[in-house]
Amino acid sequence: MDKAKKLFQNYVNAATDLAESVKRNIIEDGIIDDTTVNHLNDLMIATNALAKLNDEMLGFDTDDEENETDPGLN
């Protein structure tokens, strides 16, 4: 479970960084800057990594890059 712990810690760190960056943007000038957008991207990456681990633990096939099972939607 070291992998799960590491991925969860990455998720928490990314969420914290994003929250702090949004707060800074609100306090300074109310404009979302590139740093905040990068923190949002980091959170999305961390979220996807946790979701992939969850799928692996549940035995779902994670090799398929398509996000829908209906071929008409991909």
Buried (B, 14 or more C-beta within 10 A) or exposed (E): EEEEEEBBEBBEEBBEBBEEBBEEBEEEEEEEEEEBEEBBEBBEEBBEBBEEBEEEEEEEEEEEEEEEEEEEEE
